[in-house]
Amino acid sequence: MPLNLMYITNREDIALVAEKSGVDWIFIDLEINGKESRQGHLDTVISKHNISDVSKVSKVLTKSELLVRVNPIFDGSKKEIEQVIDNGADIVMLPFFKTKEEVETFVRHVDGKARTCLLLETPEAVKNIDSILSVEGVDMIHIGLNDLHLGYNMNFMFELLADGTVEMLCNKISEKNVPYGFGGIARLGQGNLPAEKILAEHYRLGSSMAILSRSFYKTDEGLSLAEAKGVFYEGVKEIREYESLLMSKELSFYKDNINSLKQTVEQILNASAR
């Protein structure tokens, strides 16, 4: 099965371009609590999305589903979750949780009114994964490599693919028959770790979802809407065509790919240490 592709935007025009290009889930990011202190020193985008964006984007979508990342559990979680569902969220994502209890609270607040997605991105959540997977009402889990590699004091987020952490988590989640995915992917032929190698890992590990990364379409480059359409159409088409190739590959291909990926990660780490 092709991956469910997500793209983060609060712009209705770009959301429509992404939808028409075959992006499955439009992703609105309301998470702000604690994020500046975790990621403010990095070259990452901290979204300034607003709860009003949920209804605006929801109203223009006709095919893609709307996923909304809320804040980690806090005093206002129940109200925030109810608002995003009322405004049209199909899937609600909980980030930066650490315990089974937080997940239980999240599922209780969603109350079956939308699908639930956990963003597993803390070392504590990895440590508590067995108890977290015992919670009823979790519809899917995405492994967030950015915050998770920071939590482990790693230098490169894809170290988590090379060292087996992602594979261990995927195996555990798979045993519970919960759909899962991990990380983001750039356009094919791009990224210091080639997107093709990461895509192949998605298939080897049975992943069903991936985020189109910041580098897939850079909103700050000032492209016209017509140019944005070209980027999305070609980029998603290339991914889908490569996925078709991956579906026909033998096991030996995937073994060679993970070995090559590990070598590339090691090269990247060695180069950054110089």
Buried (B, 14 or more C-beta within 10 A) or exposed (E): EEBBBBBBBBBBEBBBBBBBBBBBBBBBBBBEBBBEEBBEEEEEBEBEBEBEBBBBBBEBBEEBBBBBBBBBBEEEBBEBBBBBBEBBBBBBBBBBBBBBBBBBBBBEBBEEEBBBBBBBBBBBBBEBBEEBBEBEBBBBBBBBBBBBBBBBEBEBBBBBBBBEBBBEBBEBBBEBEBBBBBBBBBBBEBBEBBBBBBBBBBBBBBBBBBBBBBEBBEEEEEBEEEEBBBBBBEBBEBBBEBBEEBEEBEEEBBEEBBEEBBEBBEEBBEEEEE
